[in-house]
Amino acid sequence: MNLKAHRPGFKIWSGAQADIDRIATIWRECFAAHHGPYLFGKLTMADAMYAPVVSRLQKYAPKVGQQSRDEH
């Protein structure tokens, strides 16, 4: 897991983009229901389990709603 890598312009295939969109939806729903700053209001294992996903989103910079990008 290379946290320093950055791959702007990486082509995200449609299947992956659908998964990214679903993750962003899950995050938005959790933040709306629990008012952050973490997915369920306080730090839980769910936040830790999404850490590699956040790392990949930062690395490959796919299209993600600005709210999701700001919150993670």
N, CA, C and O atoms as a Maestro MAE file, in Angstrom:
{
 s_m_m2io_version
 :::
 2.0.0
}

f_m_ct {
 s_m_title
 :::
 protein
 m_atom[288] {
  # First column is atom index #
  i_m_mmod_type
  r_m_x_coord
  r_m_y_coord
  r_m_z_coord
  i_m_residue_number
  s_m_chain_name
  s_m_pdb_residue_name
  s_m_pdb_atom_name
  i_m_atomic_number
  :::
  1 25 0.862 -1.167 0.000 1 A "MET " " N  " 7
  2 3 0.000 0.000 0.000 1 A "MET " " CA " 6
  3 2 0.905 1.224 0.000 1 A "MET " " C  " 6
  4 15 1.503 1.561 1.022 1 A "MET " " O  " 8
  5 25 1.001 1.877 -1.127 2 A "ASN " " N  " 7
  6 3 1.852 3.043 -1.284 2 A "ASN " " CA " 6
  7 2 1.030 4.300 -1.059 2 A "ASN " " C  " 6
  8 15 0.273 4.709 -1.939 2 A "ASN " " O  " 8
  9 25 1.166 4.914 0.096 3 A "LEU " " N  " 7
  10 3 0.367 6.082 0.431 3 A "LEU " " CA " 6
  11 2 0.841 7.343 -0.285 3 A "LEU " " C  " 6
  12 15 0.106 8.329 -0.345 3 A "LEU " " O  " 8
  13 25 2.046 7.327 -0.822 4 A "LYS " " N  " 7
  14 3 2.572 8.507 -1.514 4 A "LYS " " CA " 6
  15 2 2.240 8.519 -3.006 4 A "LYS " " C  " 6
  16 15 2.380 9.556 -3.655 4 A "LYS " " O  " 8
  17 25 1.814 7.411 -3.550 5 A "ALA " " N  " 7
  18 3 1.541 7.324 -4.986 5 A "ALA " " CA " 6
  19 2 0.367 8.216 -5.362 5 A "ALA " " C  " 6
  20 15 -0.569 8.404 -4.586 5 A "ALA " " O  " 8
  21 25 0.439 8.753 -6.557 6 A "HIS " " N  " 7
  22 3 -0.656 9.565 -7.085 6 A "HIS " " CA " 6
  23 2 -0.711 9.304 -8.584 6 A "HIS " " C  " 6
  24 15 0.284 9.495 -9.285 6 A "HIS " " O  " 8
  25 25 -1.855 8.873 -9.076 7 A "ARG " " N  " 7
  26 3 -2.008 8.497 -10.475 7 A "ARG " " CA " 6
  27 2 -3.156 9.264 -11.134 7 A "ARG " " C  " 6
  28 15 -4.145 8.657 -11.547 7 A "ARG " " O  " 8
  29 25 -3.035 10.598 -11.238 8 A "PRO " " N  " 7
  30 3 -4.114 11.347 -11.885 8 A "PRO " " CA " 6
  31 2 -4.249 10.925 -13.346 8 A "PRO " " C  " 6
  32 15 -3.262 10.597 -14.004 8 A "PRO " " O  " 8
  33 25 -5.462 10.938 -13.829 9 A "GLY " " N  " 7
  34 3 -5.701 10.557 -15.214 9 A "GLY " " CA " 6
  35 2 -5.815 9.058 -15.432 9 A "GLY " " C  " 6
  36 15 -5.980 8.614 -16.568 9 A "GLY " " O  " 8
  37 25 -5.730 8.268 -14.366 10 A "PHE " " N  " 7
  38 3 -5.876 6.821 -14.478 10 A "PHE " " CA " 6
  39 2 -7.276 6.515 -14.981 10 A "PHE " " C  " 6
  40 15 -8.249 7.043 -14.444 10 A "PHE " " O  " 8
  41 25 -7.401 5.676 -15.998 11 A "LYS " " N  " 7
  42 3 -8.708 5.356 -16.566 11 A "LYS " " CA " 6
  43 2 -9.459 4.391 -15.647 11 A "LYS " " C  " 6
  44 15 -9.016 3.269 -15.400 11 A "LYS " " O  " 8
  45 25 -10.581 4.846 -15.159 12 A "ILE " " N  " 7
  46 3 -11.437 4.036 -14.292 12 A "ILE " " CA " 6
  47 2 -12.502 3.394 -15.174 12 A "ILE " " C  " 6
  48 15 -13.258 4.103 -15.838 12 A "ILE " " O  " 8
  49 25 -12.573 2.067 -15.191 13 A "TRP " " N  " 7
  50 3 -13.570 1.405 -16.019 13 A "TRP " " CA " 6
  51 2 -14.948 1.518 -15.378 13 A "TRP " " C  " 6
  52 15 -15.068 1.747 -14.174 13 A "TRP " " O  " 8
  53 25 -15.977 1.356 -16.187 14 A "SER " " N  " 7
  54 3 -17.349 1.626 -15.752 14 A "SER " " CA " 6
  55 2 -17.776 0.774 -14.561 14 A "SER " " C  " 6
  56 15 -18.483 1.264 -13.680 14 A "SER " " O  " 8
  57 25 -17.366 -0.478 -14.517 15 A "GLY " " N  " 7
  58 3 -17.729 -1.331 -13.385 15 A "GLY " " CA " 6
  59 2 -17.165 -0.811 -12.080 15 A "GLY " " C  " 6
  60 15 -17.834 -0.843 -11.047 15 A "GLY " " O  " 8
  61 25 -15.939 -0.336 -12.127 16 A "ALA " " N  " 7
  62 3 -15.315 0.214 -10.926 16 A "ALA " " CA " 6
  63 2 -15.987 1.520 -10.534 16 A "ALA " " C  " 6
  64 15 -16.180 1.783 -9.347 16 A "ALA " " O  " 8
  65 25 -16.346 2.341 -11.514 17 A "GLN " " N  " 7
  66 3 -16.991 3.614 -11.198 17 A "GLN " " CA " 6
  67 2 -18.330 3.377 -10.507 17 A "GLN " " C  " 6
  68 15 -18.699 4.130 -9.605 17 A "GLN " " O  " 8
  69 25 -19.052 2.358 -10.910 18 A "ALA " " N  " 7
  70 3 -20.318 2.024 -10.242 18 A "ALA " " CA " 6
  71 2 -20.079 1.661 -8.775 18 A "ALA " " C  " 6
  72 15 -20.856 2.049 -7.903 18 A "ALA " " O  " 8
  73 25 -19.015 0.924 -8.508 19 A "ASP " " N  " 7
  74 3 -18.667 0.571 -7.120 19 A "ASP " " CA " 6
  75 2 -18.274 1.817 -6.328 19 A "ASP " " C  " 6
  76 15 -18.664 1.967 -5.170 19 A "ASP " " O  " 8
  77 25 -17.512 2.698 -6.942 20 A "ILE " " N  " 7
  78 3 -17.098 3.946 -6.297 20 A "ILE " " CA " 6
  79 2 -18.323 4.787 -5.960 20 A "ILE " " C  " 6
  80 15 -18.415 5.347 -4.867 20 A "ILE " " O  " 8
  81 25 -19.252 4.876 -6.887 21 A "ASP " " N  " 7
  82 3 -20.478 5.638 -6.650 21 A "ASP " " CA " 6
  83 2 -21.275 5.045 -5.490 21 A "ASP " " C  " 6
  84 15 -21.835 5.782 -4.679 21 A "ASP " " O  " 8
  85 25 -21.325 3.729 -5.410 22 A "ARG " " N  " 7
  86 3 -22.069 3.069 -4.321 22 A "ARG " " CA " 6
  87 2 -21.409 3.341 -2.971 22 A "ARG " " C  " 6
  88 15 -22.096 3.594 -1.981 22 A "ARG " " O  " 8
  89 25 -20.088 3.289 -2.932 23 A "ILE " " N  " 7
  90 3 -19.372 3.594 -1.689 23 A "ILE " " CA " 6
  91 2 -19.654 5.028 -1.262 23 A "ILE " " C  " 6
  92 15 -19.918 5.286 -0.087 23 A "ILE " " O  " 8
  93 25 -19.601 5.963 -2.205 24 A "ALA " " N  " 7
  94 3 -19.872 7.365 -1.889 24 A "ALA " " CA " 6
  95 2 -21.289 7.533 -1.351 24 A "ALA " " C  " 6
  96 15 -21.520 8.324 -0.436 24 A "ALA " " O  " 8
  97 25 -22.228 6.795 -1.912 25 A "THR " " N  " 7
  98 3 -23.617 6.846 -1.425 25 A "THR " " CA " 6
  99 2 -23.705 6.322 0.002 25 A "THR " " C  " 6
  100 15 -24.368 6.930 0.843 25 A "THR " " O  " 8
  101 25 -23.054 5.218 0.281 26 A "ILE " " N  " 7
  102 3 -23.040 4.656 1.643 26 A "ILE " " CA " 6
  103 2 -22.476 5.676 2.618 26 A "ILE " " C  " 6
  104 15 -23.047 5.905 3.684 26 A "ILE " " O  " 8
  105 25 -21.353 6.288 2.254 27 A "TRP " " N  " 7
  106 3 -20.739 7.281 3.135 27 A "TRP " " CA " 6
  107 2 -21.666 8.468 3.377 27 A "TRP " " C  " 6
  108 15 -21.822 8.910 4.515 27 A "TRP " " O  " 8
  109 25 -22.281 8.987 2.316 28 A "ARG " " N  " 7
  110 3 -23.196 10.123 2.477 28 A "ARG " " CA " 6
  111 2 -24.358 9.762 3.401 28 A "ARG " " C  " 6
  112 15 -24.740 10.557 4.260 28 A "ARG " " O  " 8
  113 25 -24.921 8.565 3.227 29 A "GLU " " N  " 7
  114 3 -26.037 8.128 4.074 29 A "GLU " " CA " 6
  115 2 -25.607 8.008 5.537 29 A "GLU " " C  " 6
  116 15 -26.349 8.402 6.437 29 A "GLU " " O  " 8
  117 25 -24.425 7.470 5.774 30 A "CYS " " N  " 7
  118 3 -23.926 7.331 7.152 30 A "CYS " " CA " 6
  119 2 -23.702 8.701 7.791 30 A "CYS " " C  " 6
  120 15 -24.109 8.930 8.930 30 A "CYS " " O  " 8
  121 25 -23.054 9.610 7.058 31 A "PHE " " N  " 7
  122 3 -22.817 10.952 7.604 31 A "PHE " " CA " 6
  123 2 -24.126 11.680 7.858 31 A "PHE " " C  " 6
  124 15 -24.248 12.383 8.861 31 A "PHE " " O  " 8
  125 25 -25.100 11.534 6.984 32 A "ALA " " N  " 7
  126 3 -26.393 12.196 7.170 32 A "ALA " " CA " 6
  127 2 -27.126 11.647 8.387 32 A "ALA " " C  " 6
  128 15 -27.746 12.404 9.135 32 A "ALA " " O  " 8
  129 25 -27.058 10.347 8.587 33 A "ALA " " N  " 7
  130 3 -27.771 9.712 9.694 33 A "ALA " " CA " 6
  131 2 -27.090 9.937 11.044 33 A "ALA " " C  " 6
  132 15 -27.760 10.043 12.071 33 A "ALA " " O  " 8
  133 25 -25.752 10.010 11.038 34 A "HIS " " N  " 7
  134 3 -25.012 10.040 12.308 34 A "HIS " " CA " 6
  135 2 -24.240 11.332 12.536 34 A "HIS " " C  " 6
  136 15 -23.608 11.490 13.580 34 A "HIS " " O  " 8
  137 25 -24.276 12.247 11.596 35 A "HIS " " N  " 7
  138 3 -23.712 13.592 11.727 35 A "HIS " " CA " 6
  139 2 -22.210 13.636 11.980 35 A "HIS " " C  " 6
  140 15 -21.717 14.600 12.565 35 A "HIS " " O  " 8
  141 25 -21.470 12.608 11.552 36 A "GLY " " N  " 7
  142 3 -20.007 12.586 11.575 36 A "GLY " " CA " 6
  143 2 -19.413 12.903 12.931 36 A "GLY " " C  " 6
  144 15 -20.155 12.968 13.912 36 A "GLY " " O  " 8
  145 25 -18.135 13.100 13.030 37 A "PRO " " N  " 7
  146 3 -17.206 13.239 11.919 37 A "PRO " " CA " 6
  147 2 -16.789 11.907 11.295 37 A "PRO " " C  " 6
  148 15 -16.050 11.881 10.311 37 A "PRO " " O  " 8
  149 25 -17.264 10.808 11.868 38 A "TYR " " N  " 7
  150 3 -16.961 9.490 11.311 38 A "TYR " " CA " 6
  151 2 -18.250 8.871 10.769 38 A "TYR " " C  " 6
  152 15 -19.327 9.448 10.922 38 A "TYR " " O  " 8
  153 25 -18.146 7.721 10.149 39 A "LEU " " N  " 7
  154 3 -19.309 7.114 9.502 39 A "LEU " " CA " 6
  155 2 -20.494 6.923 10.439 39 A "LEU " " C  " 6
  156 15 -21.641 7.138 10.048 39 A "LEU " " O  " 8
  157 25 -20.217 6.522 11.673 40 A "PHE " " N  " 7
  158 3 -21.295 6.295 12.633 40 A "PHE " " CA " 6
  159 2 -21.217 7.270 13.803 40 A "PHE " " C  " 6
  160 15 -21.586 6.936 14.929 40 A "PHE " " O  " 8
  161 25 -20.733 8.475 13.524 41 A "GLY " " N  " 7
  162 3 -20.661 9.523 14.531 41 A "GLY " " CA " 6
  163 2 -19.355 9.521 15.309 41 A "GLY " " C  " 6
  164 15 -18.704 10.555 15.457 41 A "GLY " " O  " 8
  165 25 -18.983 8.358 15.801 42 A "LYS " " N  " 7
  166 3 -17.707 8.225 16.510 42 A "LYS " " CA " 6
  167 2 -16.853 7.201 15.762 42 A "LYS " " C  " 6
  168 15 -17.362 6.445 14.934 42 A "LYS " " O  " 8
  169 25 -15.583 7.183 16.051 43 A "LEU " " N  " 7
  170 3 -14.653 6.279 15.380 43 A "LEU " " CA " 6
  171 2 -15.012 4.819 15.667 43 A "LEU " " C  " 6
  172 15 -15.125 4.409 16.822 43 A "LEU " " O  " 8
  173 25 -15.187 4.046 14.595 44 A "THR " " N  " 7
  174 3 -15.504 2.624 14.731 44 A "THR " " CA " 6
  175 2 -14.625 1.823 13.782 44 A "THR " " C  " 6
  176 15 -13.854 2.394 13.010 44 A "THR " " O  " 8
  177 25 -14.739 0.525 13.839 45 A "MET " " N  " 7
  178 3 -13.982 -0.339 12.928 45 A "MET " " CA " 6
  179 2 -14.392 -0.109 11.476 45 A "MET " " C  " 6
  180 15 -13.592 -0.339 10.569 45 A "MET " " O  " 8
  181 25 -15.613 0.338 11.243 46 A "ALA " " N  " 7
  182 3 -16.049 0.618 9.860 46 A "ALA " " CA " 6
  183 2 -15.142 1.672 9.231 46 A "ALA " " C  " 6
  184 15 -14.778 1.556 8.061 46 A "ALA " " O  " 8
  185 25 -14.779 2.690 9.993 47 A "ASP " " N  " 7
  186 3 -13.877 3.721 9.477 47 A "ASP " " CA " 6
  187 2 -12.509 3.129 9.161 47 A "ASP " " C  " 6
  188 15 -11.916 3.445 8.130 47 A "ASP " " O  " 8
  189 25 -12.014 2.282 10.034 48 A "ALA " " N  " 7
  190 3 -10.714 1.643 9.812 48 A "ALA " " CA " 6
  191 2 -10.753 0.728 8.592 48 A "ALA " " C  " 6
  192 15 -9.788 0.667 7.830 48 A "ALA " " O  " 8
  193 25 -11.843 0.031 8.408 49 A "MET " " N  " 7
  194 3 -11.945 -0.891 7.278 49 A "MET " " CA " 6
  195 2 -12.002 -0.150 5.938 49 A "MET " " C  " 6
  196 15 -11.623 -0.709 4.908 49 A "MET " " O  " 8
  197 25 -12.466 1.086 5.942 50 A "TYR " " N  " 7
  198 3 -12.507 1.871 4.710 50 A "TYR " " CA " 6
  199 2 -11.201 2.614 4.434 50 A "TYR " " C  " 6
  200 15 -11.071 3.224 3.372 50 A "TYR " " O  " 8
  201 25 -10.241 2.587 5.341 51 A "ALA " " N  " 7
  202 3 -8.975 3.305 5.141 51 A "ALA " " CA " 6
  203 2 -8.282 2.924 3.831 51 A "ALA " " C  " 6
  204 15 -7.821 3.822 3.127 51 A "ALA " " O  " 8
  205 25 -8.182 1.641 3.465 52 A "PRO " " N  " 7
  206 3 -7.556 1.316 2.174 52 A "PRO " " CA " 6
  207 2 -8.354 1.855 0.983 52 A "PRO " " C  " 6
  208 15 -7.773 2.208 -0.043 52 A "PRO " " O  " 8
  209 25 -9.661 1.919 1.115 53 A "VAL " " N  " 7
  210 3 -10.495 2.458 0.036 53 A "VAL " " CA " 6
  211 2 -10.205 3.949 -0.124 53 A "VAL " " C  " 6
  212 15 -10.051 4.437 -1.244 53 A "VAL " " O  " 8
  213 25 -10.130 4.662 0.978 54 A "VAL " " N  " 7
  214 3 -9.815 6.086 0.932 54 A "VAL " " CA " 6
  215 2 -8.451 6.297 0.291 54 A "VAL " " C  " 6
  216 15 -8.275 7.210 -0.516 54 A "VAL " " O  " 8
  217 25 -7.486 5.455 0.648 55 A "SER " " N  " 7
  218 3 -6.143 5.544 0.063 55 A "SER " " CA " 6
  219 2 -6.195 5.394 -1.456 55 A "SER " " C  " 6
  220 15 -5.541 6.146 -2.178 55 A "SER " " O  " 8
  221 25 -6.957 4.446 -1.930 56 A "ARG " " N  " 7
  222 3 -7.071 4.231 -3.379 56 A "ARG " " CA " 6
  223 2 -7.799 5.383 -4.065 56 A "ARG " " C  " 6
  224 15 -7.440 5.771 -5.177 56 A "ARG " " O  " 8
  225 25 -8.810 5.926 -3.413 57 A "LEU " " N  " 7
  226 3 -9.515 7.065 -3.991 57 A "LEU " " CA " 6
  227 2 -8.577 8.264 -4.112 57 A "LEU " " C  " 6
  228 15 -8.636 9.007 -5.092 57 A "LEU " " O  " 8
  229 25 -7.727 8.447 -3.130 58 A "GLN " " N  " 7
  230 3 -6.765 9.543 -3.202 58 A "GLN " " CA " 6
  231 2 -5.717 9.269 -4.275 58 A "GLN " " C  " 6
  232 15 -5.290 10.186 -4.977 58 A "GLN " " O  " 8
  233 25 -5.306 8.025 -4.404 59 A "LYS " " N  " 7
  234 3 -4.261 7.673 -5.364 59 A "LYS " " CA " 6
  235 2 -4.732 7.818 -6.801 59 A "LYS " " C  " 6
  236 15 -4.048 8.438 -7.615 59 A "LYS " " O  " 8
  237 25 -5.886 7.259 -7.122 60 A "TYR " " N  " 7
  238 3 -6.350 7.216 -8.506 60 A "TYR " " CA " 6
  239 2 -7.273 8.362 -8.884 60 A "TYR " " C  " 6
  240 15 -7.557 8.560 -10.065 60 A "TYR " " O  " 8
  241 25 -7.740 9.110 -7.911 61 A "ALA " " N  " 7
  242 3 -8.562 10.308 -8.114 61 A "ALA " " CA " 6
  243 2 -9.725 10.096 -9.082 61 A "ALA " " C  " 6
  244 15 -9.858 10.839 -10.055 61 A "ALA " " O  " 8
  245 25 -10.574 9.085 -8.828 62 A "PRO " " N  " 7
  246 3 -11.746 8.904 -9.692 62 A "PRO " " CA " 6
  247 2 -12.770 9.997 -9.399 62 A "PRO " " C  " 6
  248 15 -12.614 10.777 -8.460 62 A "PRO " " O  " 8
  249 25 -13.809 10.039 -10.211 63 A "LYS " " N  " 7
  250 3 -14.887 10.997 -9.972 63 A "LYS " " CA " 6
  251 2 -15.650 10.566 -8.733 63 A "LYS " " C  " 6
  252 15 -16.263 9.498 -8.699 63 A "LYS " " O  " 8
  253 25 -15.602 11.413 -7.721 64 A "VAL " " N  " 7
  254 3 -16.318 11.191 -6.465 64 A "VAL " " CA " 6
  255 2 -16.937 12.527 -6.112 64 A "VAL " " C  " 6
  256 15 -16.332 13.574 -6.345 64 A "VAL " " O  " 8
  257 25 -18.125 12.504 -5.557 65 A "GLY " " N  " 7
  258 3 -18.746 13.759 -5.155 65 A "GLY " " CA " 6
  259 2 -17.841 14.547 -4.228 65 A "GLY " " C  " 6
  260 15 -17.141 13.956 -3.406 65 A "GLY " " O  " 8
  261 25 -17.839 15.863 -4.341 66 A "GLN " " N  " 7
  262 3 -16.948 16.712 -3.546 66 A "GLN " " CA " 6
  263 2 -17.173 16.502 -2.052 66 A "GLN " " C  " 6
  264 15 -16.213 16.527 -1.283 66 A "GLN " " O  " 8
  265 25 -18.408 16.298 -1.628 67 A "GLN " " N  " 7
  266 3 -18.686 16.072 -0.218 67 A "GLN " " CA " 6
  267 2 -17.948 14.834 0.277 67 A "GLN " " C  " 6
  268 15 -17.340 14.873 1.347 67 A "GLN " " O  " 8
  269 25 -17.986 13.748 -0.468 68 A "SER " " N  " 7
  270 3 -17.289 12.529 -0.074 68 A "SER " " CA " 6
  271 2 -15.789 12.764 -0.023 68 A "SER " " C  " 6
  272 15 -15.118 12.307 0.902 68 A "SER " " O  " 8
  273 25 -15.263 13.470 -1.005 69 A "ARG " " N  " 7
  274 3 -13.820 13.733 -1.044 69 A "ARG " " CA " 6
  275 2 -13.406 14.581 0.163 69 A "ARG " " C  " 6
  276 15 -12.379 14.305 0.783 69 A "ARG " " O  " 8
  277 25 -14.188 15.605 0.503 70 A "ASP " " N  " 7
  278 3 -13.859 16.469 1.630 70 A "ASP " " CA " 6
  279 2 -13.917 15.736 2.957 70 A "ASP " " C  " 6
  280 15 -13.105 15.978 3.851 70 A "ASP " " O  " 8
  281 25 -14.889 14.832 3.078 71 A "GLU " " N  " 7
  282 3 -15.082 14.149 4.354 71 A "GLU " " CA " 6
  283 2 -14.049 13.064 4.574 71 A "GLU " " C  " 6
  284 15 -13.850 12.623 5.706 71 A "GLU " " O  " 8
  285 25 -13.388 12.624 3.517 72 A "HIS " " N  " 7
  286 3 -12.437 11.530 3.676 72 A "HIS " " CA " 6
  287 2 -11.102 11.966 3.185 72 A "HIS " " C  " 6
  288 15 -10.145 11.192 3.227 72 A "HIS " " O  " 8
  :::
 }
 m_bond[287] {
  # First column is bond index #
  i_m_from
  i_m_to
  i_m_order
  :::
  1 1 2 1
  2 2 3 1
  3 3 4 2
  4 3 5 1
  5 5 6 1
  6 6 7 1
  7 7 8 2
  8 7 9 1
  9 9 10 1
  10 10 11 1
  11 11 12 2
  12 11 13 1
  13 13 14 1
  14 14 15 1
  15 15 16 2
  16 15 17 1
  17 17 18 1
  18 18 19 1
  19 19 20 2
  20 19 21 1
  21 21 22 1
  22 22 23 1
  23 23 24 2
  24 23 25 1
  25 25 26 1
  26 26 27 1
  27 27 28 2
  28 27 29 1
  29 29 30 1
  30 30 31 1
  31 31 32 2
  32 31 33 1
  33 33 34 1
  34 34 35 1
  35 35 36 2
  36 35 37 1
  37 37 38 1
  38 38 39 1
  39 39 40 2
  40 39 41 1
  41 41 42 1
  42 42 43 1
  43 43 44 2
  44 43 45 1
  45 45 46 1
  46 46 47 1
  47 47 48 2
  48 47 49 1
  49 49 50 1
  50 50 51 1
  51 51 52 2
  52 51 53 1
  53 53 54 1
  54 54 55 1
  55 55 56 2
  56 55 57 1
  57 57 58 1
  58 58 59 1
  59 59 60 2
  60 59 61 1
  61 61 62 1
  62 62 63 1
  63 63 64 2
  64 63 65 1
  65 65 66 1
  66 66 67 1
  67 67 68 2
  68 67 69 1
  69 69 70 1
  70 70 71 1
  71 71 72 2
  72 71 73 1
  73 73 74 1
  74 74 75 1
  75 75 76 2
  76 75 77 1
  77 77 78 1
  78 78 79 1
  79 79 80 2
  80 79 81 1
  81 81 82 1
  82 82 83 1
  83 83 84 2
  84 83 85 1
  85 85 86 1
  86 86 87 1
  87 87 88 2
  88 87 89 1
  89 89 90 1
  90 90 91 1
  91 91 92 2
  92 91 93 1
  93 93 94 1
  94 94 95 1
  95 95 96 2
  96 95 97 1
  97 97 98 1
  98 98 99 1
  99 99 100 2
  100 99 101 1
  101 101 102 1
  102 102 103 1
  103 103 104 2
  104 103 105 1
  105 105 106 1
  106 106 107 1
  107 107 108 2
  108 107 109 1
  109 109 110 1
  110 110 111 1
  111 111 112 2
  112 111 113 1
  113 113 114 1
  114 114 115 1
  115 115 116 2
  116 115 117 1
  117 117 118 1
  118 118 119 1
  119 119 120 2
  120 119 121 1
  121 121 122 1
  122 122 123 1
  123 123 124 2
  124 123 125 1
  125 125 126 1
  126 126 127 1
  127 127 128 2
  128 127 129 1
  129 129 130 1
  130 130 131 1
  131 131 132 2
  132 131 133 1
  133 133 134 1
  134 134 135 1
  135 135 136 2
  136 135 137 1
  137 137 138 1
  138 138 139 1
  139 139 140 2
  140 139 141 1
  141 141 142 1
  142 142 143 1
  143 143 144 2
  144 143 145 1
  145 145 146 1
  146 146 147 1
  147 147 148 2
  148 147 149 1
  149 149 150 1
  150 150 151 1
  151 151 152 2
  152 151 153 1
  153 153 154 1
  154 154 155 1
  155 155 156 2
  156 155 157 1
  157 157 158 1
  158 158 159 1
  159 159 160 2
  160 159 161 1
  161 161 162 1
  162 162 163 1
  163 163 164 2
  164 163 165 1
  165 165 166 1
  166 166 167 1
  167 167 168 2
  168 167 169 1
  169 169 170 1
  170 170 171 1
  171 171 172 2
  172 171 173 1
  173 173 174 1
  174 174 175 1
  175 175 176 2
  176 175 177 1
  177 177 178 1
  178 178 179 1
  179 179 180 2
  180 179 181 1
  181 181 182 1
  182 182 183 1
  183 183 184 2
  184 183 185 1
  185 185 186 1
  186 186 187 1
  187 187 188 2
  188 187 189 1
  189 189 190 1
  190 190 191 1
  191 191 192 2
  192 191 193 1
  193 193 194 1
  194 194 195 1
  195 195 196 2
  196 195 197 1
  197 197 198 1
  198 198 199 1
  199 199 200 2
  200 199 201 1
  201 201 202 1
  202 202 203 1
  203 203 204 2
  204 203 205 1
  205 205 206 1
  206 206 207 1
  207 207 208 2
  208 207 209 1
  209 209 210 1
  210 210 211 1
  211 211 212 2
  212 211 213 1
  213 213 214 1
  214 214 215 1
  215 215 216 2
  216 215 217 1
  217 217 218 1
  218 218 219 1
  219 219 220 2
  220 219 221 1
  221 221 222 1
  222 222 223 1
  223 223 224 2
  224 223 225 1
  225 225 226 1
  226 226 227 1
  227 227 228 2
  228 227 229 1
  229 229 230 1
  230 230 231 1
  231 231 232 2
  232 231 233 1
  233 233 234 1
  234 234 235 1
  235 235 236 2
  236 235 237 1
  237 237 238 1
  238 238 239 1
  239 239 240 2
  240 239 241 1
  241 241 242 1
  242 242 243 1
  243 243 244 2
  244 243 245 1
  245 245 246 1
  246 246 247 1
  247 247 248 2
  248 247 249 1
  249 249 250 1
  250 250 251 1
  251 251 252 2
  252 251 253 1
  253 253 254 1
  254 254 255 1
  255 255 256 2
  256 255 257 1
  257 257 258 1
  258 258 259 1
  259 259 260 2
  260 259 261 1
  261 261 262 1
  262 262 263 1
  263 263 264 2
  264 263 265 1
  265 265 266 1
  266 266 267 1
  267 267 268 2
  268 267 269 1
  269 269 270 1
  270 270 271 1
  271 271 272 2
  272 271 273 1
  273 273 274 1
  274 274 275 1
  275 275 276 2
  276 275 277 1
  277 277 278 1
  278 278 279 1
  279 279 280 2
  280 279 281 1
  281 281 282 1
  282 282 283 1
  283 283 284 2
  284 283 285 1
  285 285 286 1
  286 286 287 1
  287 287 288 2
  :::
 }
}
